[in-house]
Amino acid sequence: MNILRNAVALALFLCGSAAHADNASIALFTKNQTNPYFQSIRLGAQSAAKEMHVSLTNYVPTQADSIPEQMSQIDDVIVKRPSAVVFVPVDFKAMGPGIAKLNAAKIPAINIADKAQSGDFVSFVGASDYQLGLQTARYLLKSLGGKGNVIIIEGVRGTSTSEERMRGFHDALKEAPGVKVLSSQPANYQRMQALQVMENLLQTYPKVDGILAANDAMAIGALDALDGANRKARVVGINASKEAVDLIKQGKLLASGDYSGFKQGCLGVMAAVRSLHKEPVPKDISLKTEVVTSANYQSFDVAPEKMTCPTWADAVGK
């Protein structure tokens, strides 16, 4: 009788656990609606949430990268109390007080993409911005034969992603003394700003051989400017967005470093759910650095809505 009672109790407990998992809710914070990279994060997170039977709510500032708006959204989330938060800070320094509020409310949080400077997180999921900058720049410089004139288009100065990618770019350039940097200017990860920056620079410099852009949106803006001026140069970006992969396939974009937005969205939600189940989650999850080129784009040539999340074991190994 005791054995039967224990078996029934265990079955009820397991049913209750499954019901709790199904009722879990995740709040996902991303920076803006304009950058395709953040859209890929949202798609990955939604795919993982569907697979794991949890609900997902997106919090995106209506004004791109708005610190006050993200702070207000954090206040709203604390009132609504989701099971966990997956968080991309609009500013890795300025969002410290907001993260402190989440910590005080004891809502477990996973930090993805841009590493926050302060706060208590279950895990950080990202890729090495330094390695992406280094390997992508090396690919461009090798294609130029280690000589020529290049322009650097930076992201948002002072942010961790841009600073680390710039460090990678510059370390690669040290290996190619025959390459001259004509100019290095920010375009804040925005396509239109990159277009305007490049239009001005193309008027100043009659010979540009290569362009190192810190993300795909700016790389595509640079291509727009080159097309408008009827000029040619080899351009690389970072993110491996679907639009960038299409341009690589067409021979218009030389390469793009894979920042794995979709995978980061997947793994952020997976890590959140695993933490709710008291399963082990590494404190730092860094994805493999890969440069997408005309030689290997095929495996990246997948429509965003048809992408599938990696398994936890394949991505994390434990």
C-alpha positions in Angstrom: 0.0 0.0 0.0 2.8 2.4 0.9 4.5 1.6 -2.4 1.3 2.3 -4.3 0.8 5.6 -2.3 4.4 6.7 -3.1 4.0 5.9 -6.7 0.8 8.0 -6.9 2.5 10.8 -5.1 5.5 10.7 -7.5 3.2 10.7 -10.5 1.3 13.7 -9.1 4.6 15.5 -8.5 5.8 14.8 -12.0 2.5 16.0 -13.5 2.7 19.2 -11.4 6.3 19.8 -12.6 5.3 19.4 -16.2 2.3 21.8 -15.7 4.7 24.3 -14.1 7.0 24.1 -17.1 4.1 24.6 -19.5 3.0 27.7 -17.5 6.4 29.3 -17.5 6.7 32.7 -19.1 9.8 34.5 -20.5 10.2 38.2 -21.1 12.7 39.0 -23.9 14.3 42.4 -24.1 16.0 43.5 -27.4 17.3 46.9 -28.5 15.2 47.9 -31.5 13.0 47.0 -34.4 15.3 48.3 -37.1 18.3 45.9 -36.9 17.7 42.5 -38.6 20.1 41.0 -36.0 17.6 41.6 -33.2 14.8 40.2 -35.3 16.8 37.0 -35.6 17.2 36.9 -31.8 13.5 37.2 -31.4 12.8 34.5 -34.0 15.3 32.1 -32.2 13.8 32.8 -28.8 10.3 32.2 -30.2 11.4 28.9 -31.7 12.9 27.7 -28.5 9.8 28.9 -26.5 7.5 26.9 -28.7 9.7 23.8 -28.4 9.8 24.1 -24.6 6.1 25.0 -24.2 6.7 28.3 -22.5 5.1 31.7 -23.4 7.3 34.5 -24.7 6.7 38.3 -24.6 8.8 40.7 -26.5 9.9 44.1 -25.0 11.3 46.4 -27.7 11.7 50.2 -27.4 9.5 52.0 -29.9 12.4 54.5 -30.2 15.5 52.5 -31.2 18.0 51.9 -28.3 16.0 54.1 -25.9 17.4 53.8 -22.3 14.4 55.5 -20.6 12.0 53.2 -22.5 13.8 50.0 -21.6 13.9 51.2 -18.0 10.1 51.7 -18.1 9.7 48.2 -19.7 11.7 46.7 -16.9 9.3 48.3 -14.4 6.4 46.8 -16.3 8.0 43.4 -16.3 8.6 43.5 -12.5 4.9 44.2 -12.0 3.9 41.3 -14.4 6.5 38.9 -12.9 7.4 36.5 -15.6 9.2 33.3 -14.7 12.5 34.6 -16.2 14.0 37.3 -18.3 16.2 37.1 -21.4 17.9 40.4 -21.6 19.8 42.4 -24.3 20.6 45.8 -22.7 20.2 48.9 -25.0 23.3 50.2 -23.3 25.6 47.8 -21.4 26.6 50.5 -18.9 23.5 52.6 -18.5 21.1 49.7 -17.8 22.8 48.8 -14.5 20.0 50.3 -12.3 17.4 48.4 -14.3 19.2 45.1 -13.9 19.5 45.8 -10.2 15.7 46.1 -10.1 15.3 42.7 -11.7 17.8 41.2 -9.3 15.9 42.8 -6.3 12.7 41.4 -7.6 14.4 37.9 -7.7 13.5 37.4 -11.4 16.2 35.1 -12.9 17.8 36.7 -15.9 19.9 35.5 -18.8 22.1 38.2 -20.5 22.6 37.7 -24.2 24.4 39.4 -27.1 25.7 42.5 -25.3 27.4 41.8 -22.0 26.0 44.0 -19.2 28.7 45.7 -17.1 26.9 45.0 -13.8 24.2 42.8 -12.3 23.6 39.2 -11.3 22.8 36.9 -14.3 22.3 33.2 -14.5 24.4 33.1 -17.6 25.7 35.1 -20.5 25.1 33.8 -24.0 27.1 35.4 -26.8 29.9 35.2 -29.3 33.4 36.7 -29.2 33.2 40.1 -30.8 37.0 40.3 -30.8 37.3 37.0 -32.7 34.6 38.0 -35.2 36.4 41.3 -35.9 39.8 39.6 -36.2 38.7 36.7 -38.4 36.5 38.8 -40.7 39.2 41.4 -41.1 41.8 38.8 -41.9 39.6 37.4 -44.6 39.2 40.8 -46.2 42.9 41.6 -45.9 43.9 38.2 -47.4 41.6 38.8 -50.3 43.3 42.1 -51.0 46.7 40.4 -51.0 47.8 42.3 -47.9 47.8 45.7 -49.6 45.5 48.6 -50.5 43.3 51.3 -49.0 40.5 50.4 -46.5 37.8 52.3 -44.6 36.5 51.2 -41.2 32.8 51.7 -40.3 32.4 51.5 -36.6 29.3 50.6 -34.5 28.3 52.7 -31.5 31.5 54.0 -29.9 31.9 53.1 -26.3 29.8 49.9 -26.5 31.4 46.6 -25.8 30.5 45.0 -29.2 31.9 47.9 -31.2 35.1 48.3 -29.1 35.9 44.5 -29.2 35.2 44.3 -33.0 37.4 47.4 -33.5 40.2 45.7 -31.5 39.9 42.6 -33.7 40.0 44.8 -36.9 43.1 46.6 -35.7 44.9 43.5 -34.6 44.3 42.0 -38.1 45.6 45.3 -39.7 48.8 45.0 -37.7 49.4 41.8 -39.6 49.1 43.6 -42.9 51.5 46.6 -43.0 50.8 47.1 -46.7 47.2 48.1 -46.0 46.4 51.8 -45.3 43.4 52.9 -43.2 42.0 55.9 -44.9 39.3 56.7 -42.3 37.5 55.1 -39.4 34.0 56.6 -38.6 31.0 55.4 -36.6 27.6 54.8 -38.2 26.0 53.4 -35.0 25.1 50.0 -36.6 22.5 51.7 -38.9 22.3 51.2 -42.6 21.2 54.7 -43.5 24.0 56.3 -41.4 26.6 54.0 -43.1 25.2 55.1 -46.5 25.7 58.7 -45.6 29.2 58.2 -44.1 30.3 56.3 -47.1 28.9 58.8 -49.6 31.0 61.5 -48.0 34.1 59.4 -47.8 33.9 58.3 -51.4 33.9 61.9 -52.4 37.1 62.4 -50.4 39.0 59.2 -51.4 39.2 58.3 -55.1 40.7 54.9 -54.4 39.1 52.6 -51.8 39.8 48.9 -52.0 38.1 47.5 -49.0 35.6 48.3 -46.3 35.5 46.8 -42.8 32.0 47.3 -41.4 31.2 46.3 -37.8 27.8 44.8 -38.7 25.8 43.8 -41.8 23.4 46.7 -41.8 26.4 49.1 -42.2 28.1 46.8 -44.7 24.9 47.0 -46.8 24.7 50.7 -46.4 28.3 50.9 -47.7 27.4 48.8 -50.7 24.4 51.1 -51.4 26.9 54.1 -51.4 29.3 52.2 -53.7 26.5 51.4 -56.1 25.3 55.0 -56.1 28.8 56.2 -56.9 29.4 53.5 -59.5 32.4 52.4 -57.5 33.7 48.9 -56.5 35.3 47.8 -53.2 35.4 44.6 -51.2 33.1 44.8 -48.2 32.7 42.6 -45.1 30.2 42.8 -42.3 29.3 40.9 -39.1 26.1 39.1 -38.1 25.6 36.8 -41.1 22.0 38.0 -41.5 19.9 36.5 -44.3 20.2 39.6 -46.4 24.0 39.5 -46.0 24.1 35.8 -47.0 22.0 36.6 -50.1 24.5 39.3 -51.1 27.4 36.9 -50.5 25.7 34.4 -52.7 25.3 37.1 -55.4 28.9 38.0 -55.2 28.2 41.5 -53.9 29.3 41.2 -50.3 32.7 39.5 -49.7 32.0 37.9 -46.2 30.2 38.3 -42.9 31.2 37.0 -39.4 28.4 34.8 -38.0 27.2 36.5 -34.8 24.5 33.8 -34.5 21.6 36.0 -33.4 19.1 33.1 -33.9 21.2 30.7 -31.9 21.7 33.2 -29.1 17.9 33.7 -28.9 17.4 30.0 -28.8 20.0 29.4 -26.1 18.9 32.3 -24.0 15.4 30.8 -23.6 16.9 27.3 -23.2 19.1 28.6 -20.4 16.3 30.4 -18.7 14.1 27.3 -18.7 16.9 25.0 -17.5 17.6 27.4 -14.6 13.9 27.3 -13.7 14.2 23.5 -13.6 17.3 23.7 -11.5 19.4 22.1 -14.3 23.0 23.1 -14.8 23.7 26.2 -16.9 27.3 27.4 -17.6 28.0 31.0 -16.4 29.3 31.8 -19.9 28.2 30.3 -23.2 30.3 31.5 -26.2 29.4 30.3 -29.7 32.0 29.3 -32.3 33.5 32.0 -34.5 32.8 31.4 -38.2 33.2 33.6 -41.3 30.5 33.2 -44.0 31.9 33.4 -47.5 31.1 32.3 -51.0 32.8 28.9 -50.2 30.5 28.0 -47.2 27.4 30.1 -47.4 25.1 27.2 -48.3 24.6 26.1 -44.6 23.6 29.6 -43.7 21.3 30.1 -46.7 18.1 29.4 -44.7 15.0 31.6 -44.4 14.7 32.9 -40.8 11.3 31.3 -40.4 12.7 27.9 -41.4 15.7 27.9 -39.0 15.7 25.5 -36.2 17.4 25.8 -32.8 20.4 23.7 -32.0 20.2 21.1 -29.2 21.6 22.1 -25.9 24.1 19.3 -26.1 25.3 20.4 -29.6 25.6 24.0 -28.6 26.9 23.8 -25.0 28.2 20.3 -24.8 26.7 19.6 -21.4 
